[in-house]
Amino acid sequence: MFPQAVQDTRYAVRTFFRNRGFAAVSLLTLALGIGATTSIFSLIDAVLLRPLPYRQPERLVAIFEDFGPIGFVHKPGAIVVSPIFP
């Protein structure tokens, strides 16, 4: 089993050295794919999977006001997060 894998690896390396452009594009594509996957997983892990670093995160609320009738449009990024106090 392993001798065949070693032979296949040697053949792949020889082929890559013959076609350096193909090897560069292949390695660049792999690097970009692995980097993108890692960064997206890190973002999802930090935002969705890990609990918030507060004592009772389920008691957090978002407070904002909307003054639509008088012409003020609320911007979605302008949210104040505050804990609910008893």
URTADA-V466902 format. One record per pair of residues at least 24 apart in sequence whose C-alpha atoms are under 7 Angstrom apart, sorted by the first residue. I is the first residue (numbers start at 1). J is the second residue. D is the distance in whole Angstrom. If there is no record, write none. Layout:
i->(I & I)
j->(J & J)
d->(D & D)
This chain:
i->(59 & 59 & 60)
j->(83 & 84 & 84)
d->(6 & 6 & 6)
